[in-house]
Amino acid sequence: MSFKVGRCLLADRLREAKMTQQELCEKLDMPPSQVSDWANDVKKMSLGNAKTVAHALRIHIDDLYEWIPVKPTERKRARRRKE
């Protein structure tokens, strides 16, 4: 089965960890604007950043985003549109 990335759940995970965006920034030495963009679903995290954030929050990387199942036929249609 294939998946596409849905909504970022970072804000929810921070709340569960009782951690602020600022505290995460300081822990990871990242700019506040970057963490804010992720938490507000403005930008998607790179795989490396997602792994780093997940490690800092002691969660699985899959828990940072909603994952939407995609049927194989939908993937083929999306690919054709890009070409």
N, C-alpha and C positions, 0 to 999 in steps of 0.2 A: 504494500500500500504506500502511496505517496502522500506527502503533506505539504502545505504551504504555511508560511509564518503568518500568524494572526496578530492580535493585540498584545502589546508588551505588558507584562504583569509585574514589572519591577516595583512600581509604587505599592502594589499589594504585598509583595514580598518584603519590602522595607518596613511596612507597617507591621507585618507579622514578626519581623526580627526586632521591632522596637528601635529602629535605626533611621536616622534622617538621611536625606540626600547628601547633606554636608558631611556627615560622619562617614558615609561611604566614599565620598570624594577624598577625604583626608586619609582614609585607610588604604585607598588604591592609588593615591597621588595622581588624581585625574581632575581636570577642570570641572567646576560646577555646571557649566553650560552643557558639557557632554552628558553628564548623568541626568540632568534635567531633560535634555532632548530624548533620551531613552525612556525615562519615566513617564514623559508626556506623549510618548509614541510619535515623536516628530521624526526621529531617525531610528534605524535598526542597528543593533549591536553587531560588530564583526564576531565571527566565531571565537576568536581569541579573547576579545573583551567579554563576551558572554560567559566563557569558561572562567575567566578571572573573577567576574562579579559573582557567579554561582559559588565559586570556592570561598569568596569572602563572606557570603551569606550562609554558607554551609547547606546549600540546596543543590539539587540536580539541575544541570543546564536546561533540561526540558521544561523546568518549572518557571522559566523567565518569560515564556511566550505561550499564547494559545496556539495550538497546532490544529489546523483544519485539514481533514482528510480530502484528498483530491482523487477523483476517479481517473483512470488511465486515459479515457476518452477526452476528459477536460484538459489534461496536460497536452495532448496532441493538438487540440484546437488552439490552445494558448501559444504553442510553438509555431504553428502555421501563421498566426497573426503577426508574430514578430518578424517573420521572413519576408 
